[in-house]
Amino acid sequence: MLAKYYGWEPRYESVDENPYLEDYYRDIHRWSFNLEVYFLKERFRDLLAIAGADHDIIQDRTIYEGVYVFMANNKAMGNLSERDYETYMELFEQMMSMVRVPDLMIYLRASVPHLVGNIQKRGREYEQTIQLEYLQNLNRRYDDFIQNNYPGRVMTIEKDQLDFLNNPKDFASIVDRIDRTLFGLFPER
């Protein structure tokens, strides 16, 4: 919706064509490293394309989330060896020396029940068995990432209270906040 409104090019997370996602949800321990490296490669490719673009791009998920939320969660859950984690982090750090932080990260913060509802609406069969503990861990890691690890500007939007897909006023409130943050328009009242 933001891409359409602002005329930005959207970059979506590689989900449908991801060769590891279904395997990951069937056997998380076995496929964590493969999945995370695949996402790292895809997100880095996007960052290089974004850096070389002559127009604005909005990205669905950043490389930082992949590292500080999803990879960290897999490590904490024992799904990765220390060796794999260190290899991954070294690769990530080398990649970060070549790119810059996005102008703004928009964090759609949602409760676990809200996330479960979204998963059910999407209807991806392999997602239907995601454990609540996994989602709770991701939510905690997202909050920690946003508050303590993200090096750029962040706008947090409390998603549970909004229906920006169906309520134009909710979408307009988000656009107003983006305009204030990125362009200095519509000062806070």
Phi, psi and omega in degrees: 000318179293321178301315181294314182299312185270348184079025179274151174280128177274141172237114183261151176297139180285098182248302185299325181262011180285119184284356185248345191298311180296318177299320180302311182289339175280325183210080186303315182301316183290322191254003183302309183298314180301313181298313183295321177293320177301310179297320178301314179300314181295317181291324177293320176303316177299316180299321177295319178294319179297316180299327182268359184280151177256020180214170182279142181229140174246130186251138182293314180216138184269164176297330181294320178296319179304321183278304190276348178247295189286313179295316179298322179294316178297322178295313182297330180275002178080019182272356181225144173283160176300321179300313179296319180297314180297320178298314179300312183295323176297317178297315178301313182297322176295319179297319184293339178289351185251356185226169178245164180289143176301157180296326181203135171254130176255114183260110175273096183277128182221150177286163179300315178302322178295318178298318179300317177300318178297318180298317180295319178297320180298322175074018176288120186304315184292343178273344188294343181259010179300131181284144177300322179301320178299314179294320177298317178297317179299317180299316178298318181292323176300312180300315179296317179302311182295318184280328191237342187239339185282127186276356185247190179283140181229139170243118179263129178242122179282099189292326184302328183272357185240151171229068186292343177288325186245348183242106182303328179293322178295317178296317180299324180294325177291316179299318178300317179295319178296315179301317178298316186287311185276326190241359179071020180269159174050071182304154179302145180262000000 
